[in-house]
Amino acid sequence: MQILVGIGEYKISGRLDDVLVTFALASCVGVVMYSPDRKVMGMVHILLPDSKINRGDSVRNPGKYADIAVVNLYRELNLKYGVLKTELHVSVFGGLDAKENSCFHIGEKNVETVFRSLEKIGIKNVYRNTGGSKPRTIYGYVYDGRIEMKLIDNINRIS
């Protein structure tokens, strides 16, 4: 079954026929954690780098902010499925900036914050496909941990 991971959400599955998917990662960042030992996958679609801008929202949306989403995803994998960080395969996607001269650089800040969060919990060996100029859609297959990434080529901008 296909499980949609929306913006600011994370989902976890241990069902072998499930596929986790998140669409159109641009400045957003997608993080996939997979345990081949337990056949469990988690995916998060992160919107912003810092939860301190809105504490109430960070409680309601624990997958929305890079500084807490990675920790929350790992914590739930560990508590509900017994997954250890040493068995995880972790991949990070997205994090581009919509405009090269963007003064906010949200994509870059998201990626930096995700990697700081991963390092805090002791995860250093991470596959990375970030930056660039094209949004990504990712599919994660619980059965074997395979991840498919599709670049979005045709984006129609108005303005």
Backbone as a chain_set.jsonl record, in Angstrom:
{"seq": "MQILVGIGEYKISGRLDDVLVTFALASCVGVVMYSPDRKVMGMVHILLPDSKINRGDSVRNPGKYADIAVVNLYRELNLKYGVLKTELHVSVFGGLDAKENSCFHIGEKNVETVFRSLEKIGIKNVYRNTGGSKPRTIYGYVYDGRIEMKLIDNINRIS", "coords": {"N": [[0.831, -1.166, 0.0], [0.513, 2.253, -0.731], [1.793, 4.892, 1.144], [1.252, 8.132, 1.945], [3.424, 10.721, 2.784], [2.984, 13.669, 4.062], [3.639, 17.251, 3.923], [5.502, 18.315, 6.654], [5.034, 16.049, 8.099], [5.668, 12.775, 9.523], [5.974, 9.319, 8.808], [5.799, 5.863, 9.652], [6.475, 2.501, 8.819], [6.161, -1.016, 9.091], [5.23, -2.877, 7.439], [5.629, -5.133, 4.873], [4.672, -4.786, 2.245], [4.297, -2.099, 1.939], [4.812, 1.23, 0.634], [6.446, 4.119, 1.201], [5.919, 7.497, 0.434], [6.861, 10.746, -0.601], [6.223, 13.892, -1.994], [7.64, 16.24, -4.316], [9.968, 17.565, -3.075], [11.47, 20.489, -2.473], [12.754, 23.201, -1.264], [12.196, 21.952, 1.035], [13.096, 19.093, 3.066], [13.573, 15.635, 2.805], [13.851, 12.854, 4.87], [14.897, 9.559, 5.18], [14.762, 6.706, 7.126], [15.898, 3.471, 7.574], [15.67, 0.148, 8.71], [17.272, -2.678, 7.93], [17.435, -5.048, 9.322], [15.08, -5.269, 10.82], [13.168, -4.678, 9.012], [11.805, -2.174, 8.803], [10.674, 1.065, 8.047], [11.012, 4.592, 8.143], [9.866, 7.828, 7.243], [10.247, 11.316, 6.764], [8.975, 14.553, 5.997], [10.312, 17.479, 5.946], [9.749, 20.88, 6.642], [10.735, 23.395, 7.648], [13.689, 24.862, 9.221], [13.878, 25.486, 12.065], [12.32, 24.948, 15.108], [11.887, 26.769, 17.087], [10.615, 29.058, 16.317], [7.925, 28.782, 16.566], [6.685, 27.405, 19.078], [4.279, 26.098, 19.944], [3.262, 25.034, 17.573], [5.252, 23.218, 16.946], [4.804, 21.167, 18.698], [2.318, 20.189, 17.869], [2.989, 19.462, 15.26], [5.304, 17.481, 14.867], [7.009, 16.683, 12.822], [7.611, 18.778, 11.227], [9.755, 20.553, 11.587], [13.25, 20.771, 11.182], [15.069, 20.652, 13.334], [13.839, 19.112, 15.271], [12.441, 17.03, 14.042], [13.981, 14.868, 13.012], [15.004, 13.687, 15.324], [12.584, 12.998, 16.573], [11.541, 11.14, 14.721], [13.521, 9.086, 14.809], [13.324, 8.427, 17.543], [10.723, 7.352, 17.732], [10.951, 5.142, 16.004], [12.767, 3.666, 17.492], [11.446, 3.291, 20.0], [8.942, 2.04, 19.329], [9.613, -0.026, 17.586], [12.045, -1.061, 18.33], [14.359, -0.339, 17.001], [17.783, 0.245, 16.491], [20.257, 2.838, 16.354], [22.623, 2.021, 15.172], [21.938, 0.136, 13.294], [20.655, 1.422, 11.294], [19.987, 2.584, 7.978], [20.371, 5.594, 6.498], [19.021, 8.235, 4.598], [19.111, 11.381, 2.906], [17.291, 13.876, 1.274], [16.58, 16.573, -1.055], [16.28, 20.042, -0.185], [16.905, 22.241, -1.827], [17.271, 25.641, -2.919], [14.733, 27.829, -3.888], [15.273, 30.051, -5.447], [18.324, 31.186, -6.711], [19.419, 33.528, -5.636], [18.137, 33.781, -3.239], [17.371, 35.297, -0.205], [16.759, 33.981, 2.089], [17.519, 31.263, 2.09], [16.381, 28.755, 2.829], [16.33, 26.014, 2.093], [19.06, 25.244, 2.218], [19.559, 25.782, 4.943], [17.766, 23.973, 6.104], [18.943, 21.501, 5.342], [21.476, 21.685, 6.635], [20.639, 21.771, 9.325], [19.324, 19.315, 9.582], [21.519, 17.534, 9.302], [23.038, 18.28, 11.533], [21.268, 17.468, 13.536], [21.168, 14.693, 13.06], [23.82, 14.054, 13.642], [23.873, 14.692, 16.369], [22.375, 12.611, 17.48], [24.035, 10.58, 16.942], [24.343, 9.52, 14.363], [26.149, 9.152, 11.544], [26.906, 8.118, 9.084], [25.565, 8.704, 6.193], [23.527, 8.674, 3.321], [23.368, 11.103, 0.782], [21.496, 13.354, -1.158], [21.214, 16.236, -2.071], [20.491, 19.777, -2.543], [21.055, 21.43, -5.702], [18.868, 22.142, -8.519], [16.37, 21.111, -9.031], [13.254, 19.922, -7.883], [12.507, 16.976, -5.894], [10.895, 13.799, -5.832], [10.322, 11.149, -3.636], [10.332, 7.63, -3.154], [9.992, 5.073, -0.86], [10.667, 1.725, -0.264], [9.487, -0.636, 1.861], [9.949, -3.382, 1.967], [12.578, -4.006, 0.989], [14.133, -1.789, 1.513], [14.825, -0.158, -0.538], [15.17, 2.921, -2.304], [13.586, 5.085, -4.454], [14.172, 7.872, -6.458], [12.755, 10.612, -8.03], [13.324, 13.198, -10.252], [11.833, 16.354, -10.681], [11.105, 17.86, -13.592], [9.614, 19.765, -15.068], [8.428, 22.641, -14.036], [5.996, 24.942, -13.597], [6.092, 28.277, -13.143], [4.481, 31.035, -11.739], [4.681, 34.391, -11.957]], "CA": [[0.0, 0.0, 0.0], [1.252, 3.505, -0.766], [1.52, 5.755, 2.29], [1.687, 9.492, 1.656], [4.025, 11.498, 3.855], [2.728, 15.056, 3.709], [4.543, 18.28, 4.434], [5.493, 18.424, 8.102], [4.632, 14.765, 8.697], [6.484, 11.58, 9.347], [5.233, 8.057, 8.868], [6.63, 4.677, 9.854], [5.793, 1.258, 8.481], [6.854, -2.296, 9.144], [4.51, -3.788, 6.534], [6.526, -5.37, 3.74], [4.134, -4.341, 0.96], [4.102, -0.65, 1.951], [5.736, 2.161, -0.021], [6.306, 5.471, 1.724], [6.204, 8.443, -0.649], [6.666, 12.175, -0.391], [6.29, 14.544, -3.292], [8.098, 17.594, -4.635], [10.878, 18.185, -2.117], [12.244, 21.596, -3.046], [13.529, 23.637, -0.101], [11.928, 20.947, 2.068], [14.04, 17.979, 3.119], [13.044, 14.332, 3.149], [14.8, 11.951, 5.523], [14.427, 8.18, 5.245], [15.511, 5.816, 8.025], [15.486, 2.096, 7.304], [16.354, -0.942, 9.397], [17.169, -3.927, 7.172], [17.274, -6.152, 10.27], [13.698, -5.344, 11.291], [12.285, -4.339, 7.873], [10.996, -1.037, 9.223], [11.103, 2.309, 7.411], [10.374, 5.845, 8.514], [10.15, 8.93, 6.327], [9.747, 12.607, 7.219], [9.01, 15.66, 5.023], [10.612, 18.625, 6.796], [9.447, 22.151, 5.997], [11.532, 24.525, 8.137], [14.815, 24.417, 10.045], [13.932, 25.764, 13.493], [11.029, 24.894, 15.804], [11.777, 27.839, 18.084], [9.785, 30.152, 15.816], [6.533, 28.559, 16.955], [6.713, 26.239, 19.973], [3.006, 25.374, 19.939], [3.157, 24.294, 16.321], [6.206, 22.108, 16.954], [4.179, 20.075, 19.446], [1.27, 19.637, 17.003], [3.585, 18.99, 14.006], [6.683, 17.119, 15.221], [7.805, 16.402, 11.635], [7.688, 19.996, 10.411], [10.979, 21.316, 11.813], [14.447, 19.926, 11.084], [15.766, 20.48, 14.604], [13.181, 18.105, 16.122], [11.828, 15.946, 13.258], [14.897, 13.723, 12.91], [15.018, 13.066, 16.65], [11.273, 12.376, 16.787], [11.442, 9.94, 13.87], [14.368, 8.037, 15.372], [12.781, 8.02, 18.846], [9.575, 6.473, 17.523], [11.474, 3.874, 15.468], [13.408, 2.968, 18.597], [10.479, 2.897, 21.032], [7.886, 1.148, 18.845], [10.12, -1.166, 16.818], [13.323, -1.51, 18.866], [15.424, -0.041, 16.044], [18.97, 0.893, 17.034], [20.876, 3.718, 15.351], [23.708, 1.321, 14.497], [21.414, -0.705, 12.212], [19.916, 2.253, 10.347], [20.453, 3.172, 6.729], [19.718, 6.9, 6.485], [19.176, 8.993, 3.36], [18.586, 12.746, 2.984], [16.99, 14.391, -0.067], [15.936, 17.885, -1.159], [17.065, 21.146, 0.339], [17.36, 23.252, -2.775], [16.663, 26.951, -2.741], [13.901, 28.123, -5.045], [15.971, 31.051, -6.262], [19.74, 31.223, -6.342], [19.726, 34.708, -4.829], [17.203, 33.834, -2.115], [18.001, 35.789, 1.022], [16.41, 33.126, 3.213], [18.281, 30.006, 1.982], [15.689, 27.775, 3.67], [16.778, 24.666, 1.748], [20.4, 25.041, 2.771], [19.429, 25.738, 6.404], [17.125, 22.695, 6.435], [19.938, 20.428, 5.213], [22.456, 21.844, 7.72], [20.011, 21.418, 10.599], [19.112, 17.86, 9.566], [22.791, 16.853, 9.568], [23.388, 18.522, 12.942], [20.394, 16.608, 14.341], [21.639, 13.313, 12.902], [25.076, 13.922, 14.381], [23.542, 14.71, 17.801], [21.933, 11.287, 17.935], [25.109, 9.634, 16.666], [24.244, 8.926, 13.025], [27.081, 9.909, 10.703], [27.015, 7.533, 7.745], [24.281, 9.065, 5.602], [23.473, 8.958, 1.882], [22.9, 12.481, 0.615], [21.202, 13.856, -2.498], [20.627, 17.525, -1.712], [20.882, 20.92, -3.358], [20.641, 21.38, -7.091], [17.826, 23.086, -8.929], [15.119, 20.423, -9.352], [12.595, 19.212, -6.779], [12.571, 15.521, -5.913], [9.874, 12.958, -5.215], [10.993, 9.918, -3.214], [9.546, 6.441, -2.819], [10.755, 4.133, -0.044], [10.055, 0.39, -0.256], [9.753, -1.265, 3.152], [10.404, -4.759, 1.777], [14.025, -4.146, 0.834], [14.822, -0.547, 1.832], [15.168, 0.567, -1.765], [14.584, 4.247, -2.445], [13.584, 5.636, -5.81], [14.051, 9.313, -6.473], [12.414, 11.16, -9.342], [13.475, 14.644, -10.361], [10.722, 17.025, -11.348], [11.727, 18.736, -14.583], [8.759, 20.838, -15.578], [7.719, 23.379, -13.012], [5.461, 26.187, -14.138], [6.064, 29.321, -12.121], [3.68, 32.21, -12.071], [5.17, 35.649, -11.386]], "C": [[0.89, 1.249, 0.0], [0.814, 4.379, 0.398], [2.115, 7.127, 1.996], [2.233, 10.153, 2.913], [3.91, 12.96, 3.443], [3.743, 16.005, 4.315], [4.384, 18.396, 5.944], [5.081, 17.153, 8.819], [5.775, 13.768, 8.655], [5.592, 10.369, 9.523], [6.251, 6.933, 9.003], [5.813, 3.458, 9.464], [6.738, 0.068, 8.62], [6.145, -3.337, 8.285], [5.297, -3.921, 5.239], [5.991, -4.877, 2.402], [3.904, -2.83, 0.901], [5.21, 0.095, 1.205], [5.448, 3.535, 0.568], [6.698, 6.434, 0.614], [5.981, 9.869, -0.168], [7.011, 12.89, -1.683], [6.951, 15.917, -3.231], [8.929, 18.255, -3.534], [11.68, 19.26, -2.847], [13.139, 22.111, -1.916], [13.283, 22.711, 1.085], [12.964, 19.824, 1.985], [13.293, 16.712, 3.518], [14.144, 13.485, 3.756], [14.144, 10.579, 5.603], [15.346, 7.404, 6.171], [14.973, 4.408, 7.807], [16.336, 1.116, 8.094], [16.193, -2.215, 8.572], [16.972, -5.139, 8.079], [15.809, -6.365, 10.646], [12.673, -5.05, 10.203], [11.269, -3.27, 8.283], [11.574, 0.215, 8.576], [10.305, 3.474, 7.964], [10.786, 6.919, 7.53], [9.53, 10.198, 6.904], [9.929, 13.637, 6.106], [9.096, 16.953, 5.831], [10.428, 19.924, 6.019], [10.424, 23.267, 6.367], [12.641, 24.05, 9.073], [14.588, 24.474, 11.555], [12.548, 25.826, 14.145], [10.839, 26.038, 16.793], [10.891, 28.985, 17.605], [8.327, 30.002, 16.239], [6.442, 27.287, 17.792], [5.414, 25.435, 19.953], [2.843, 24.512, 18.706], [4.098, 23.092, 16.313], [5.661, 20.916, 17.741], [3.114, 19.397, 18.58], [1.839, 18.983, 15.744], [5.046, 18.604, 14.22], [7.57, 16.756, 14.03], [8.087, 17.637, 10.805], [9.051, 20.681, 10.464], [12.204, 20.399, 11.898], [15.104, 19.677, 12.437], [15.11, 19.443, 15.516], [12.667, 16.897, 15.341], [12.698, 14.694, 13.214], [14.925, 12.955, 14.227], [13.694, 12.352, 16.915], [11.11, 11.099, 15.979], [12.274, 8.804, 14.445], [13.786, 7.515, 16.699], [11.608, 7.045, 18.673], [9.998, 5.125, 16.933], [12.066, 3.026, 16.587], [12.384, 2.449, 19.6], [9.469, 1.868, 20.542], [8.412, -0.113, 18.181], [11.467, -1.694, 17.316], [14.508, -1.242, 17.956], [16.561, 0.697, 16.749], [19.625, 1.743, 15.952], [21.984, 3.019, 14.577], [23.221, 0.455, 13.328], [20.734, 0.104, 11.112], [20.698, 2.583, 9.085], [19.672, 4.479, 6.605], [20.045, 7.623, 5.189], [18.495, 10.347, 3.517], [18.455, 13.294, 1.566], [16.405, 15.798, 0.027], [16.864, 19.004, -0.755], [17.587, 22.126, -0.69], [16.702, 24.572, -2.429], [15.945, 27.31, -4.021], [14.559, 29.124, -5.982], [17.409, 31.122, -5.788], [20.07, 32.396, -5.432], [18.773, 34.87, -3.643], [17.92, 34.286, -0.85], [17.737, 34.87, 2.21], [17.188, 31.812, 3.236], [17.701, 28.905, 2.864], [16.179, 26.358, 3.376], [18.125, 24.331, 2.357], [20.347, 24.931, 4.297], [18.764, 24.437, 6.852], [18.143, 21.565, 6.414], [20.956, 20.507, 6.353], [21.875, 21.384, 9.053], [19.735, 19.921, 10.687], [20.414, 17.138, 9.911], [23.286, 17.097, 10.988], [22.554, 17.615, 13.855], [20.822, 15.148, 14.26], [22.92, 13.085, 13.699], [24.828, 13.887, 15.892], [23.113, 13.346, 18.311], [22.905, 10.188, 17.522], [25.033, 8.93, 15.326], [25.086, 9.765, 12.071], [27.167, 9.385, 9.273], [25.672, 7.678, 7.039], [24.443, 9.258, 4.095], [22.828, 10.329, 1.715], [22.684, 12.794, -0.853], [20.439, 15.167, -2.283], [21.132, 18.62, -2.646], [20.37, 20.791, -4.78], [19.484, 22.323, -7.36], [16.487, 22.43, -9.243], [14.546, 19.729, -8.115], [12.634, 17.694, -6.997], [11.319, 14.92, -5.283], [10.578, 11.661, -4.845], [9.972, 8.861, -2.799], [10.448, 5.508, -2.021], [10.001, 2.823, 0.087], [10.463, -0.35, 1.017], [10.374, -2.653, 2.97], [11.923, -4.888, 1.751], [14.812, -2.865, 1.108], [15.209, 0.296, 0.634], [14.458, 1.91, -1.781], [14.703, 4.662, -3.901], [13.371, 7.129, -5.7], [13.744, 9.756, -7.895], [12.576, 12.666, -9.287], [12.288, 15.211, -11.118], [11.317, 18.068, -12.281], [10.884, 19.936, -14.947], [7.967, 21.474, -14.458], [7.268, 24.693, -13.632], [5.351, 27.203, -13.014], [5.242, 30.482, -12.627], [4.247, 33.376, -11.277], [6.404, 36.115, -12.099]], "O": [[1.919, 1.273, 0.676], [-0.38, 4.585, 0.618], [3.326, 7.267, 1.821], [1.594, 10.146, 3.965], [4.65, 13.431, 2.579], [4.593, 15.61, 5.114], [3.274, 18.556, 6.451], [4.807, 17.176, 10.019], [6.713, 13.894, 7.868], [4.61, 10.382, 10.265], [7.388, 7.029, 8.542], [4.615, 3.384, 9.739], [7.927, 0.141, 8.312], [6.424, -4.532, 8.388], [5.594, -2.922, 4.584], [6.778, -4.577, 1.504], [3.369, -2.331, -0.088], [6.361, -0.337, 1.151], [4.337, 4.051, 0.445], [7.697, 6.217, -0.072], [5.039, 10.156, 0.572], [7.966, 12.536, -2.374], [6.84, 16.646, -2.245], [8.63, 19.371, -3.111], [12.474, 18.955, -3.737], [14.18, 21.514, -1.64], [14.069, 22.688, 2.032], [13.618, 19.64, 0.959], [12.486, 16.717, 4.447], [15.247, 13.41, 3.215], [12.998, 10.445, 6.032], [16.567, 7.44, 6.018], [13.765, 4.174, 7.847], [17.56, 1.233, 8.144], [15.099, -2.776, 8.514], [16.406, -6.145, 7.653], [15.353, -7.501, 10.775], [11.467, -5.154, 10.428], [10.058, -3.438, 8.132], [12.789, 0.414, 8.551], [9.105, 3.372, 8.219], [11.915, 6.926, 7.039], [8.433, 10.167, 7.461], [10.912, 13.598, 5.365], [8.091, 17.456, 6.333], [10.89, 20.055, 4.886], [10.887, 24.0, 5.494], [12.549, 22.967, 9.65], [15.06, 23.589, 12.269], [11.713, 26.652, 13.776], [9.73, 26.248, 17.285], [10.459, 29.804, 18.416], [7.581, 30.981, 16.268], [6.153, 26.214, 17.263], [5.455, 24.205, 19.945], [2.343, 23.39, 18.784], [3.772, 22.056, 15.734], [6.031, 19.774, 17.467], [3.02, 18.17, 18.559], [1.239, 18.048, 15.213], [5.94, 19.335, 13.794], [8.769, 16.541, 14.208], [8.746, 17.543, 9.769], [9.46, 21.321, 9.495], [12.19, 19.385, 12.596], [15.643, 18.594, 12.666], [15.753, 18.944, 16.439], [12.476, 15.833, 15.929], [12.194, 13.582, 13.363], [14.876, 11.725, 14.242], [13.682, 11.231, 17.424], [10.605, 10.096, 16.483], [11.789, 7.678, 14.559], [13.763, 6.308, 16.941], [11.516, 6.042, 19.38], [9.465, 4.084, 17.318], [11.882, 1.81, 16.617], [12.449, 1.288, 20.005], [9.164, 0.917, 21.262], [7.751, -1.152, 18.201], [11.977, -2.676, 16.778], [15.561, -1.858, 18.121], [16.334, 1.645, 17.501], [19.558, 1.408, 14.769], [22.259, 3.388, 13.435], [24.016, 0.083, 12.464], [20.288, -0.458, 10.112], [21.904, 2.828, 9.122], [18.441, 4.467, 6.605], [21.19, 7.627, 4.735], [17.454, 10.464, 4.163], [19.381, 13.194, 0.761], [15.816, 16.174, 1.04], [18.077, 18.931, -0.953], [18.605, 22.779, -0.46], [15.692, 24.609, -1.726], [16.478, 27.121, -5.114], [14.398, 29.031, -7.199], [17.672, 31.118, -4.586], [20.916, 32.271, -4.547], [18.621, 35.969, -3.108], [18.95, 33.725, -0.474], [18.418, 34.97, 3.231], [17.487, 31.3, 4.315], [18.437, 28.206, 3.561], [16.418, 25.583, 4.302], [18.307, 23.262, 2.941], [21.018, 24.078, 4.879], [19.154, 23.861, 7.868], [18.208, 20.764, 7.346], [21.263, 19.489, 6.972], [22.542, 20.689, 9.819], [19.893, 19.324, 11.752], [20.408, 16.22, 10.731], [23.894, 16.21, 11.587], [23.069, 17.062, 14.827], [20.839, 14.446, 15.271], [23.084, 12.052, 14.348], [25.491, 13.142, 16.613], [23.442, 12.963, 19.434], [22.634, 9.004, 17.726], [25.602, 7.85, 15.165], [24.785, 10.931, 11.818], [27.472, 10.143, 8.353], [24.757, 6.883, 7.253], [25.377, 9.921, 3.644], [21.873, 10.672, 2.412], [23.55, 12.545, -1.691], [19.209, 15.208, -2.309], [22.064, 18.421, -3.425], [19.369, 20.119, -5.031], [19.159, 23.186, -6.545], [15.558, 23.111, -9.676], [15.263, 19.037, -7.393], [12.775, 17.207, -8.119], [10.762, 15.463, -4.329], [11.348, 11.124, -5.643], [8.935, 9.143, -2.2], [11.552, 5.188, -2.461], [8.84, 2.803, 0.497], [11.639, -0.65, 1.222], [11.24, -3.046, 3.751], [12.492, -5.763, 2.405], [16.033, -2.851, 0.953], [15.845, 1.34, 0.776], [13.314, 2.037, -1.342], [15.778, 4.6, -4.498], [12.511, 7.6, -4.956], [14.395, 9.323, -8.845], [12.043, 13.332, -8.399], [11.804, 14.614, -12.08], [11.946, 19.03, -11.84], [11.419, 21.032, -15.118], [6.969, 20.927, -13.989], [8.087, 25.463, -14.133], [4.607, 27.008, -12.053], [5.308, 30.855, -13.799], [4.281, 33.334, -10.048], [6.958, 37.159, -11.754]]}, "num_chains": 1, "name": "protein.A"}
